[in-house]
Every structure is written in C-alpha cells, then in structure tokens.
Amino acid sequence: MENIDSDVLKKINSVHMFHYLKRDLASHMILYSNQVTKMSSTIGQVIRCKAAVAWEAGKPLVIEEVEVAPPQKMEVRVKIHFTSLCHTDVYFWEAKGQNPLFPRILGHEAGGVVESVGEGVTDLAPGDHVLPVFTGECKECAHCKSEESNMCDLLRINTDRGVMIHDGKSRFSINGKPIFHFVGTSTFSEYTVVHVGCLAKINPLAPLEKVCVLSCGISTGLGATLNVAKPKKGSSVAIFGLGAVGLAAAEGARIAGASRIIGVDLNSNRFELAKKFGVTEFVNPKDYNKPVQEVIAEMTNGGVDRSVECTGHIDAMISAFECVHDGWGVAVLVGVPHKDAVFKTSPLNFLNEKTLKGTFYGNYKPRSDIPAVVEQYMNKELELEKFLTHEVPFSEINKAFDLMLKGEGLRCIIRMDA
C-alpha cells in the first residue's frame, strides 16, 4: 500500500466512504420505514402498553398493562423512548402538602416520537421527535404573544388536573377504569397523549436519552441564569442550592462567561461535583456564625453581580437577594416555597437598586425556545452528559425513586425499551 499514489488512495477512500454512507443511509431509511409502518397500523386504535402506575401515595409504582386511547382534538399520542425522574414526580408521589390524586401515571421529563395526531394538529406528524413539557404554549393567548412571558393561559402547569383539557376525560384506563394524567405529560408510560402545545419538536439527530432532561429541571436552571439573571462576561454569580437545577444554573453562568461562580449549599459533599459545572468557590452557611449574605458580600467587595436561588427555602431566598451588589445586583428566585412562606427584607434594598426577579421554567417558551436549547447541546455549547449519573430499565423504575430519596446522583435515565 505504501507504493500507491496518495491521490489514488484518497479516491479509493472516498469511494469506500461513499458506499459506507450509502449503506448507512439505507439502513436508517429501512428503520424509519418500519417505524412509520408500525405507527400507521396503530393510528386511530387503542394501544395496549406498559405503564408505571402510582396506585397510592408513597407506595412503589406498579408496572401495569394500560389502554391508551387515540388522541382527540389538538392532542398527540407519543411513544416515549426515554424518561427521567425529577424531584417534582417524587413530591407528588409522596403527596405531602398537596391534593392526592390516585391512581396516576407520573413522569414529565422525557423524549419520544410522535405516533399519531388528533384533529387540528398541523405542525406535528408521525415520526417527529418531541420533548413533552409540563407547561405549554398555545401561541394564541396574551402570554404566548408577549415576548416577555412564557406563562400560557391555557396550558400553564396544573398539578390538580388529571384529565385532558379537550373533554375532561383521561386517555389512560385499566379494564375500563380511568387512570389520571400528571401535569399533562405522564411519561412513565410507553405511550402517552399530550396536548400539542406541550410538545417541543426537536432535531431528530439529537439523542433522546440525553436531551430528554431538557423537559424540566435543566432548562429551568439554565434559563434562570441565561434568560433572567443575564450575567455579563467576567461577572460574579452566586448559586444557592447545588442540586440538578442549581447546577444547571451554574452551567448557565459558565456559558455566559462568569469569572466567579460561588456555590452555596448546606451539604459540603456537593462541592466537588459542582466544580464540573464551573463553580469556582463554595460556601456552607453552617460554617459561619453570621448570615451567609454578609459572608458573600465580604468575599466580593460588596456583593455579587447576580444570584440564582434554587432551593425553595425562604431563608435562602432572602439571602440570595440581600447578597447582590447595590446599584446593579439582580437576584432570581427559582425554587418553589411553601405556600404560607413570607418574604421579608428591608425596602432599602430596593431603593438601593437591588433587583429581585422570579422565573418559571427558565422563561423558556416550550415550542418556540426549547428546540434551540437542544441545538446548544448539539453544537457542544451545553454539556448534558455530566447531569446523567444513573440509568435503569423501565422494569426497575422504583430504583430511580430510591436513588433520589437517598440523594444519590443528579438525573437517572429510564430506558422504556428495557
């Protein structure tokens, strides 16, 4: 081979590559054709599949055979390929502090493929890759038409609603008995039915086992920093709470080019992992005999430029606001506090031009904005792999709950085909 002219060798390699790509494309076309054929045979029919059903609060989920009805007006039936467990699923499974609604199919972080569409759906078709999102975008209400809001009047999250908006009925049943939906997504099922406004159509080349986590927590933290706090390059940012959402907020600060990212958490064991997300310094409030906002102000010559609170604890919220610099500091609240919690601070903090903001789902509009976040990952601007710490087959979904209850890892991916 060493005697072959280099130009000839390039041509040979080019021919080989052409045949390889041609063969690879053909195999993908056959796979796609098989998927479409299979989907076309189920359109308009009830699908029987496996789902993890929560029958009562705090008890292990049970893998059951459920019936999934065809999508109705403005609805889409989706085959879920990968789903993830978020703390919100655990919170409503435990049913502590809210109205219990059982039996129910939980799950809201997922990636799947459209199986069929209902009446009136024009921007999705069988075979499209989608991320179901717990909040929606109808594109018609005042919020959806506003460039400043993502809080859709029609499809805003409703944790108490266990049925579809169109007719007030469930699309899930077992032996004729309805099973309730969860936040309009119910992704702990091999097939689910979702309002078209709660589905983000994404690049079909994006790996669903990774981008599925953009359905909730990661986008919430990332957007809180990039879309709401908006730190400038070289600025300082404090992140309160270093769970998955807080680390996503730190990732946003890293992408924005912050020079100092200070992680604040009561669990010092989280500090080492946080370095992977750009966190440069760490503060554990338990290590000091004065308010943590004073500690941070001393560290940063008057306060940080931006802070993002991701715990939901009212004391952390107050500290996050009071630790920002006067004149230009901006604090963003992400965590959801107890419904009776009261935020108390001196009005002088506002008069001294500190700004306090809140955010919902990182200020992302699901259908309009999430496809671009997926492209950030595809372009290697956003690193998702470091959030994915565990994986289990669907048959062992309760292991994912055990891991979260023990505080182990960040995101556990659940493979629906295993």
C-alpha positions in Angstrom: 0.0 0.0 0.0 2.9 2.3 0.6 3.6 2.5 -3.2 0.1 3.7 -4.1 -0.1 7.3 -5.1 -1.7 9.4 -2.4 -4.3 10.9 -4.8 -5.3 7.4 -5.8 -5.6 6.4 -2.2 -7.8 9.4 -1.4 -10.1 8.4 -4.3 -10.2 4.8 -3.0 -11.1 6.0 0.5 -13.7 8.4 -1.0 -15.4 5.5 -2.8 -15.3 3.4 0.3 -16.8 6.2 2.3 -19.5 6.8 -0.3 -20.6 3.2 -0.2 -20.4 3.2 3.7 -22.6 6.3 3.9 -25.0 4.9 1.2 -25.3 1.7 3.2 -25.8 3.6 6.5 -28.4 5.8 5.0 -30.2 2.8 3.5 -30.3 1.1 6.9 -31.7 4.2 8.6 -34.4 4.5 5.8 -35.4 0.9 6.4 -35.6 1.5 10.2 -37.6 4.7 9.7 -39.9 2.9 7.2 -40.5 0.1 9.7 -41.3 2.6 12.4 -43.8 4.5 10.2 -45.4 1.3 9.1 -45.8 0.2 12.7 -47.2 3.6 13.7 -49.7 3.7 10.8 -51.1 0.4 11.9 -52.0 1.8 15.3 -53.4 5.2 14.2 -56.9 5.6 15.5 -56.7 2.4 17.6 -56.5 1.9 21.3 -52.9 0.9 22.2 -52.2 -1.5 25.0 -48.8 -0.9 26.5 -46.9 -0.9 29.8 -47.1 1.9 32.3 -45.8 2.5 35.8 -48.9 3.3 37.8 -48.9 5.0 41.2 -51.9 3.5 43.0 -51.4 5.3 46.3 -49.1 7.8 48.0 -45.6 6.7 48.8 -46.1 3.1 47.6 -43.9 1.6 44.9 -45.1 2.1 41.3 -46.6 -1.0 39.7 -45.9 -1.9 36.0 -49.3 -2.5 34.5 -50.8 -3.0 31.1 -52.8 0.1 30.3 -55.0 1.1 27.4 -54.1 4.4 25.8 -56.9 5.9 23.7 -56.3 7.7 20.4 -55.5 11.5 20.6 -58.5 13.8 20.3 -58.7 17.4 19.1 -55.3 19.2 19.4 -53.8 16.2 21.0 -50.8 14.0 20.1 -50.0 10.4 21.0 -46.3 9.9 21.7 -44.2 6.8 22.0 -41.8 7.5 24.9 -38.3 6.2 24.4 -36.6 7.7 27.4 -37.8 9.4 30.5 -36.1 10.8 33.6 -37.1 11.2 37.3 -37.5 14.7 38.6 -38.0 15.7 42.3 -41.4 17.0 41.3 -42.5 13.5 40.5 -41.4 12.3 43.9 -43.1 15.2 45.6 -46.5 14.4 44.1 -45.9 10.6 44.6 -45.4 11.2 48.3 -48.5 13.6 48.2 -47.2 15.7 51.0 -48.7 19.2 51.2 -51.0 18.9 48.1 -54.1 17.2 47.0 -53.5 13.5 46.5 -54.8 12.2 43.1 -54.5 8.4 42.5 -54.2 6.1 40.6 -51.9 8.2 38.5 -49.2 7.9 35.8 -46.4 10.3 36.8 -43.4 11.5 34.7 -42.7 14.7 32.9 -39.1 14.7 31.7 -38.9 12.6 28.5 -38.1 12.2 24.9 -40.2 10.4 22.3 -41.6 10.1 18.8 -45.0 11.1 17.6 -47.2 8.0 16.8 -50.3 9.8 15.7 -52.0 13.2 15.9 -55.6 14.3 16.6 -57.9 16.7 14.8 -56.5 20.2 14.3 -52.8 19.3 14.7 -50.9 20.7 11.8 -47.3 21.3 13.0 -46.5 17.7 14.1 -46.7 14.4 12.2 -46.0 10.8 12.9 -42.2 10.2 13.2 -41.4 13.7 14.6 -39.1 13.7 17.6 -40.5 15.6 20.6 -39.9 16.6 24.2 -43.1 16.7 26.3 -43.1 19.7 28.6 -45.2 20.2 31.8 -46.2 23.7 30.8 -47.3 24.7 27.3 -47.5 27.3 24.6 -50.9 27.7 22.8 -49.4 30.6 20.7 -52.7 32.4 20.9 -53.1 33.9 24.4 -51.7 37.2 25.6 -48.8 35.5 27.4 -47.8 33.5 24.4 -47.9 36.6 22.2 -45.8 38.5 24.6 -42.0 38.4 24.2 -41.7 38.7 28.0 -43.8 35.8 29.3 -44.0 32.1 28.9 -47.0 31.6 31.2 -49.6 30.3 28.8 -53.2 31.0 29.9 -54.5 27.7 28.5 -51.6 25.3 29.2 -49.9 26.6 32.3 -49.0 23.8 34.7 -51.9 22.5 36.7 -50.9 19.8 39.2 -54.5 19.1 40.3 -55.8 18.3 36.8 -55.7 14.6 36.0 -57.6 14.7 32.7 -57.3 16.2 29.2 -58.4 19.8 28.6 -60.5 18.9 25.5 -63.2 16.8 27.1 -62.2 16.4 30.8 -61.5 12.7 30.3 -58.4 10.5 30.8 -56.8 8.8 27.8 -55.5 6.0 30.2 -57.5 3.2 31.5 -57.2 -0.3 33.0 -60.1 -2.7 32.5 -62.3 0.3 31.8 -61.2 2.2 34.9 -59.7 5.7 34.2 -56.1 6.4 35.3 -55.3 10.0 36.0 -52.7 12.0 34.0 -49.9 14.1 35.6 -49.2 17.7 34.5 -50.4 16.9 31.0 -47.5 14.6 30.2 -47.5 11.2 32.1 -44.3 9.9 30.6 -44.0 6.8 32.8 -45.9 5.0 30.1 -44.7 3.5 26.8 -47.3 5.6 25.1 -48.9 8.8 26.3 -51.3 11.5 25.0 -50.2 15.2 25.3 -51.8 18.5 24.1 -49.9 19.7 21.0 -49.0 22.9 22.9 -46.9 20.9 25.4 -44.7 19.3 22.8 -41.4 20.8 21.5 -40.4 19.4 18.1 -36.7 18.9 18.1 -33.8 17.9 15.8 -34.3 14.1 15.0 -30.5 13.6 15.3 -30.4 14.7 18.9 -30.0 11.7 21.3 -33.3 11.4 23.2 -31.6 9.6 26.1 -29.7 12.9 26.8 -31.9 15.8 25.7 -34.9 14.3 27.5 -33.7 16.1 30.7 -34.3 19.5 29.0 -38.0 18.9 29.5 -37.9 20.3 33.0 -35.1 20.8 35.6 -32.1 21.5 33.5 -33.9 24.1 31.3 -35.3 25.7 34.4 -31.9 26.4 36.0 -30.2 27.1 32.7 -32.8 29.7 31.6 -33.0 31.3 35.1 -29.4 32.3 34.5 -29.2 33.0 30.8 -32.7 34.4 30.2 -33.4 36.2 33.5 -30.3 36.9 35.6 -28.3 37.5 32.4 -24.8 37.8 33.9 -22.2 39.6 31.8 -18.9 38.1 30.8 -16.5 38.4 33.7 -19.2 38.9 36.3 -19.7 37.2 39.7 -22.7 34.8 40.3 -23.9 33.1 43.5 -25.9 29.9 43.1 -28.0 28.9 46.1 -28.6 25.1 46.1 -26.4 22.7 44.2 -28.9 20.1 43.1 -29.7 19.4 39.5 -31.5 22.7 38.9 -28.8 24.7 40.8 -26.0 23.1 38.8 -27.9 23.9 35.6 -28.0 27.5 36.8 -24.2 27.3 37.3 -23.8 25.8 33.8 -25.7 28.9 32.5 -23.2 31.1 34.4 -20.3 29.2 32.9 -21.8 29.5 29.4 -22.3 33.3 30.0 -18.6 33.6 30.9 -18.9 34.5 34.6 -15.5 34.7 36.2 -16.6 33.8 39.7 -19.4 31.3 40.4 -20.0 30.8 44.1 -21.9 27.7 45.1 -23.9 27.9 48.4 -25.2 24.7 49.9 -25.7 23.1 53.3 -24.3 19.8 52.0 -20.5 20.1 51.6 -20.4 16.8 49.7 -21.9 18.5 46.7 -19.0 20.9 46.3 -16.6 18.6 44.5 -19.2 17.7 41.8 -20.1 21.3 41.4 -16.6 22.1 40.0 -17.6 20.2 36.8 -20.3 22.8 36.3 -18.0 25.8 36.5 -18.4 26.5 40.3 -15.2 28.2 41.4 -15.8 28.8 45.2 -18.0 27.3 47.8 -19.8 28.5 50.9 -21.6 26.3 53.5 -23.7 28.7 55.7 -23.3 26.3 58.6 -19.6 27.1 58.7 -20.2 30.7 59.8 -21.8 32.5 62.7 -23.3 35.3 60.7 -25.8 35.5 57.8 -24.4 34.0 54.6 -25.3 37.2 52.6 -22.8 39.0 54.8 -20.1 36.4 54.1 -20.7 36.7 50.3 -20.6 40.5 50.5 -17.2 40.3 52.2 -15.9 37.9 49.6 -16.9 40.0 46.7 -16.3 43.6 47.9 -20.0 44.5 48.4 -21.9 41.6 46.8 -22.2 39.5 43.7 -23.5 40.8 40.4 -26.1 38.1 40.1 -27.6 35.4 42.3 -29.9 32.5 41.5 -31.8 30.7 44.3 -32.8 27.1 43.6 -33.8 25.6 47.0 -37.3 26.9 47.7 -36.4 27.7 51.3 -37.4 31.2 52.2 -34.2 32.0 54.2 -32.1 31.1 51.1 -34.3 33.4 49.0 -33.8 36.3 51.3 -30.0 35.6 51.4 -29.9 35.4 47.7 -31.5 38.8 47.3 -29.5 40.5 50.0 -26.1 39.2 48.8 -26.3 41.0 45.5 -24.4 44.3 45.0 -26.3 47.6 45.3 -26.7 49.6 42.2 -26.9 46.7 39.7 -27.3 43.4 41.5 -30.0 41.1 40.3 -31.4 38.1 42.3 -33.6 35.4 40.6 -35.8 33.1 42.5 -36.3 29.6 41.0 -37.3 27.4 44.0 -40.9 26.9 45.0 -41.5 27.9 48.6 -44.2 26.6 51.0 -47.5 28.3 50.2 -47.6 30.1 53.5 -44.0 31.4 53.4 -43.5 35.1 53.6 -40.5 37.0 52.1 -39.2 39.7 54.4 -36.5 42.2 53.6 -35.8 45.9 54.1 -37.3 48.2 51.4 -34.0 50.0 51.4 -32.6 47.1 49.4 -34.9 48.0 46.6 -34.2 51.7 47.0 -30.5 50.9 46.8 -31.2 49.5 43.3 -31.1 45.8 44.0 -33.4 43.9 41.7 -35.5 40.8 42.7 -37.0 38.6 39.9 -38.8 35.3 39.7 -38.9 32.8 36.9 -41.0 29.9 35.6 -39.3 27.2 33.5 -36.4 29.5 32.9 -38.6 31.9 30.9 -38.5 29.4 28.0 -41.5 29.1 25.7 -41.6 25.3 25.2 -42.4 25.1 21.5 -40.5 28.2 20.4 -37.4 28.1 22.5 -36.6 24.5 23.6 -35.6 23.3 20.1 -32.8 26.0 20.2 -31.6 24.7 23.6 -31.3 21.3 22.1 -29.2 22.8 19.3 -27.0 24.3 22.0 -26.3 20.8 23.1 -25.8 19.6 19.5 -23.3 22.4 19.0 -21.4 21.4 22.1 -22.2 24.7 23.9 -24.2 22.9 26.6 -22.9 19.9 28.4 -25.7 17.5 29.4 -23.7 14.3 30.0 -22.5 15.4 33.4 -26.1 15.6 34.6 -26.7 12.0 33.7 -25.5 10.0 36.7 -27.6 6.8 36.6 -29.7 4.7 34.2 -32.2 1.9 34.9 -34.6 -0.2 32.7 -38.3 0.7 32.9 -39.0 -2.5 34.7 -36.8 -1.2 37.6 -38.2 2.4 37.7 -38.6 2.2 41.5 -34.8 2.1 41.8 -34.8 5.6 40.4 -37.0 6.7 43.2 -34.7 5.0 45.7 -31.7 6.9 44.3 -33.4 10.3 44.5 -34.7 9.6 48.1 -31.2 8.8 49.1 -29.9 12.0 47.4 -27.6 10.0 45.1 -26.8 11.4 41.7 -28.5 14.1 39.6 -30.6 12.5 36.9 -31.5 8.9 36.4 -32.5 8.0 32.8 -35.2 5.3 32.5 -35.0 3.3 29.3 -38.5 2.4 28.2 -37.4 -0.5 25.9 -35.8 -2.4 28.8 
